[in-house]
Amino acid sequence: MTNLGNLTLSHFEAMQHEQRVTLSESEINTMFKDTMYRVFDQVFEEAKQHSTNMREAAARIGIKRHAEALNYRGLS
């Protein structure tokens, strides 16, 4: 999830650049905090449901999302 934090902040930076908007530090902190809490909750629930650790749960979620994206694009 540490890497996710870095990726999330990079995404916010790219979003600002693409949309030509400037977010305040407070807005970015709020978006970041909301995202990290939401992701933690998703990973925690996945770990509970499958009786596994957080690392494996995060990997399971990532693999599912990747498969969904491939399917959505008709590549599966």
Contacts in CASP RR format, 6 or more apart in sequence:
PFRMAT RR
TARGET T0000
AUTHOR 0000-0000-0000
METHOD contacts of the structure
MODEL  1
MTNLGNLTLSHFEAMQHEQRVTLSESEINTMFKDTMYRVFDQVFEEAKQH
STNMREAAARIGIKRHAEALNYRGLS
1 36 0 8 1.000
1 39 0 8 1.000
1 40 0 8 1.000
1 43 0 8 1.000
1 54 0 8 1.000
1 58 0 8 1.000
4 36 0 8 1.000
4 39 0 8 1.000
5 32 0 8 1.000
5 36 0 8 1.000
8 32 0 8 1.000
8 35 0 8 1.000
8 36 0 8 1.000
9 28 0 8 1.000
9 32 0 8 1.000
12 23 0 8 1.000
12 28 0 8 1.000
12 31 0 8 1.000
12 32 0 8 1.000
16 22 0 8 1.000
16 23 0 8 1.000
23 31 0 8 1.000
42 61 0 8 1.000
43 54 0 8 1.000
43 57 0 8 1.000
43 58 0 8 1.000
43 61 0 8 1.000
44 54 0 8 1.000
44 57 0 8 1.000
46 52 0 8 1.000
46 57 0 8 1.000
46 58 0 8 1.000
46 60 0 8 1.000
46 61 0 8 1.000
47 53 0 8 1.000
47 54 0 8 1.000
47 56 0 8 1.000
47 57 0 8 1.000
50 56 0 8 1.000
50 57 0 8 1.000
50 60 0 8 1.000
52 60 0 8 1.000
67 76 0 8 1.000
70 76 0 8 1.000
END
